[in-house]
Amino acid sequence: MNIRLDLNQAAHFFRYLLSGGSATVLHWSCMWLLLQLNVHANVATAIGALAGACLNYVLQFHFTFRSSSSHINTLPRYVAASLTSWSANSLLFALLYSALGFPPVFAQLITTACILLLNFTLYRRLVFHERRHLPLATTDSLN
């Protein structure tokens, strides 16, 4: 059973990486385009992260977590998690780029790796954590 659980967890994390990777490609594409238009790098990454977050919600909801919750319940938690990770992305990028002088691409690579782990934890524990994953109590177990 441990092997099966580990395979399920690995498959789940792989789906998370595919979904998040797609959102990251959108984030980086927007950032690159905005940099080409001479938008400041801090603004470019913030806008890119927002675009990626929109795509990410759809993919995480339907593909990664296969959620059966209503969007009324899930979307506010996702927005809160996204604001947390967007803020962390912006702050860490600003620290690496503006304060420490990293080139934008390297600053964003490091930032993306950190945000990847933060988001998986937030999504799994807070956003898409559904009661249906837990065993249901029977009336016998309540007596």
NUPA-669828 format. One record per residue: residue in one letter; x, y negated, z negated of N, C-alpha, C, CB in turn. Coordinates in steps of 0.1 Angstrom, whole numbers, plus 2048, in hexadecimal, padded with zeros to 3 digits. Atoms other than C-alpha are relative to their C-alpha. Last residue first. Glycine has a CB too. Example, Ala and Ser with C-alpha at 12.3 -4.5 7.8 and 13.67 -1.06 7.14 Angstrom:
2
S7F780B80088980B7B97F87F57F88047FB80E;A80980C80087B82D7B28097F48007F68007F4;
END
This chain:
143
N8067FB80D7267C974380B8057F67F680B803;L80480B8097357B375E7FB8047F37F67F7808;S7F38058067487D076F7FD7F47F78097FC80B;D7FB7F680A7277E377480C7FA7F980480D807;T80780280C7177C478580580A7F57F1803802;T80D7F97FF7327C679F7F97FD7F380280F803;A8047FA80C74E7AC7A27F38078027FF7F67F4;L80C80580675A7A57C57FD8087F37F480180A;P80A7F580277E7AC7CC7F47FA7FA80680B7F8;L8007F980D79078C7D77F680B7FF7FE7F57F4;H7F47F88007967827FB8018087F380C7F7802;R8027F37FA7727777FD80C8098017FB7FE80F;R8047F680A77975C7E47FE80E8067F37FC7F9;E80E7FE80178B7477FE7FE80C7F67FA80480E;H8027F680A7AD7377FD7F18027FE8087FD7F3;F8077F47FA7AE72481E7FE80B7F680780480C;V8098037F57B77028107F780B8048087FA80B;L80B80A8037C57077ED7F67FE80B8077F37FE;R80580080E7DC7257E97F47F67FE80B7FC7F7;R8037F38057E373080D7F97FF7F280C8087FF;Y80B7F97F87E170E81D7FC80D7F980480280E;L80D8078027F56FC8027F58078078027F2806;T8057FE80E8107178017F37F87FE80B7FA7F7;F8057F28028137198277FB8027F280B80A803;N80D7FE7FA8146F38297FB80E7FE8017FD80E;L80A8078088316EF8107F28038068037F1800;L8027F980C8467098227F57FA7F780D8017F8;L8057F37FD8426FA8447FD8087F380A807809;I80F8017FF8466D78357FA80D8047FD7F580B;C80580280E86A6DF82A7F18008018057F37FA;A7FE7F38088736EE84C7FB7FF7F28108037FF;T80A7F67FC8636D085E80280D7F980280380F;T80D8038058776B784A7F680B8037FB7F2805;I7FF7FD80F8986C78517F27FE7FA80B7F87F9;L7FE7F18028906C88768008047F280E804807;Q80D7F97FE8826A487580180F7FF7FA7FC80D;A80880380B8A26968667F28078017FD7F07FF;F7FB7F880B8B66A88807F87FE7F380F7FD7FD;V8037F27FE8A169A89C8058097F480780580D;P80F7FC8028A067788E7FE80F8027F87F880A;P8078037F38C66748897F28057FF80880880C;F8017F57F78CF6758647FA7FC80D7F880C7FA;G7FA8027F28D865485580080C80980D7FB7FE;L7F37F87FF8D365C8308067FF80E7FD80E7FC;A7F780180B8B964182780E8078027FA8057F3;S7FD80E8038A763C84880B7FE7F57F37F97FB;Y7FD8097F58A865E8578057F27FC7F47FF809;L7F57FA7F88AB67783A8047F680B7FB80D806;L7F47FF80889666282180C8058097FE80A7F5;A7FA80D80287E65783C80C8017F77F57F77F8;F7FA8057F487967B8478067F27FE7F57FF80C;L7F37F87FE8746878238077FB80D7FD80F801;L7F680480A85A66B81D80E8078027FB8037F2;S7FC80E7FE84766F83D80B7FC7F67F47F77FF;N7F88017F384669583B8057F28027F680480C;A7F37FA80283C69481680980080D7FE80F7FB;S7F980980882067C81E80E8057FD7F97FD7F3;W7FD80B7F781469183B8097F67F87F37F9805;S7F57FC7F88166B08248057F480A7FD80C809;T7F47FD8098016A080980C8038097FD80C7F7;L7FB80D8057E969082280C8027F87F57F97F8;S7F98067F57E76B28348057F27FB7F67FE80C;A7F37F97FE7DE6C48138087F980B7FE80F804;A7F880380C7C36AA80B80E8068027F98057F4;V7FC80E7FF7B66AC82F8097FD7F47F37F7801;Y7F68017F67B66D282D8057F28027FB80580E;R7F47FA8077A36D280C80C7FF80A7FE80E7FC;P7FB80A80A7896BA81C80D8057F97F67FD7F6;L7FA80C7FA7876D183B8057F67F67F67F9809;T7F27FF7FD7816F18298077F380480280B80B;N7F77FC80B7616EC81780E8008037FC80E7FB;I80480980B74D6D98318098037F47F18007FD;H7F680B7FE7606ED84C7FD7F67F57FF7FA80E;S80580B7F874C70B83F80B7F58017F37FA7FB;S80580C8077607288327FA7F680A80A7FA7F7;S80F8007FF7647478477F97F57F87FB80E7FC;S80980580B78974184C7F28028048037F27FD;R80D7FA7FC79E7568647F57FD7F680180F802;F8077FC80C7BD74B8507F28068037FE7F47F7;T7F77FB80B7D574986D7F88067F48097F47FB;F7F67F57FC7BF74888C8078057F48097FA80A;H8067F57F779E73488580A80C8017FD7FB80D;F80E7FC8047A671D8687FC80D8077F67F5802;Q7FF7F980D7CC71B86E7F28057FB8057F67F5;L7F87F37FF7C87148938008077F280E7FE805;V8077F67F77AD6FA88F80680D8007FE7FA80E;Y80C7FC8077BE6E98727F880A8087F77F37FD;N7FD7F680A7E06E98847F38057F880A7FB7F6;L7FF7F37F97D36D68A280280B7F680B80080A;C80D7FE7FA7C86B988C80080E8077FD7F580A;A8097FC80A7E86BB8777F28038057FF7F57F5;G7FE7F28037FE6B98957F68067F680E8027FC;A8057F97F47EF6988A080180F7FE8077FC80D;L80F8018007F468A87D7FA80880C7FC7F2801;A8057F780A81869787C7F18007FF8067FC7F2;G7FF7F27FC81F68689D7FB80A7F680F803803;I80B7FE7F781166589080180E8068017F680C;A80D8008078276678727F58028097FF7F27F9;T8017F38078466728867F28007F880B8037F7;A8027F67F684265489E7FE80E7F980C801809;V80E8017FB83D63B8827FD80C8097FD7F3807;N8097FD80C85D6458707F18008048027F67F5;A8007F180386F6478927F78037F480E8047FD;H7F67FD80A86662389C7FE80F7FC7FE7F77F3;V80780180D8526228BC80A8057F67F380A800;N7F980980A86A61C8D97F77FD7F48037F3807;L80780C7FE85362C8F48057F57F67F08027FE;Q7FD8047F286B6498F77FA7F28027FB80A80A;L7F380480086864D8D18057FA80D80A80B7FC;L80080D80784364F8D580E7FA7FF7F98017F2;L80680A7F784666B8EE8007F27FA7F2804804;W7F68027F585F67E8D87FA7F580A80380D808;M7F580780584867B8BA80A7FC80B8078087F5;C80580E80382A6868CD80B7F77FB7F48007F6;S8028067F383D6A48DA7FB7F27FF7F5808808;W7F38047FA84B6AB8B87FE7FA80D80980C801;H7FA80A8088286AC8A880D7FA8068048057F1;L80880C7FE8196C08C48067F47F97F28027FD;V7FC8047F28366DA8C27F87F38037FC80B80A;T7F38068018306DA89C8057FB80E80B8097FA;A80380D80680B6E28A080D7F88007FA8007F2;S8088077F68146FF8B67FE7F27FC7F3807804;G7F78037F682E70A89D7FA7F980C80680D806;G7F880C80481570788180A7FC80B8078037F3;S80980B8017FE71F8938077F37FD7F48027F6;L8058037F281973789D7F77F48007F880C805;L7F58067F882A73587B7FB7FD80E80B80A800;Y7FD80D80580973B86880B7F98088038007F1;R80B8087FA80175987F8017F17FB7F28067FB;F7FD8027F28247668757F57F880780180E807;F7F680A7FF81C7608508047FD80F80D8037F8;H80680D8047FD7748538097F58017FA8017F1;A8098047F480E7908667FA7F37FD7F680B802;A7F78047F682979184A7F87FB80D80A80C804;Q7FB80D80480F79182F8097FB80B8078017F3;N80B8097FF7FC7AE8408057F27FD7F58037F6;L8038027F181D7C18457F57F68027FC80D806;D7F58087FB8267BB8207FE7FE80F80D8087FE;L80180E8058047C781580B7F78068008007F1;R80B8067F88077E682B7FE7F27FC7F38087FD;I7FC8037F28297ED81D7F57FA80880580E806;N7F780C80081D7E87F98057FD80E80C8027F7;M80880C8008008008008097F38007F78007F4;
END
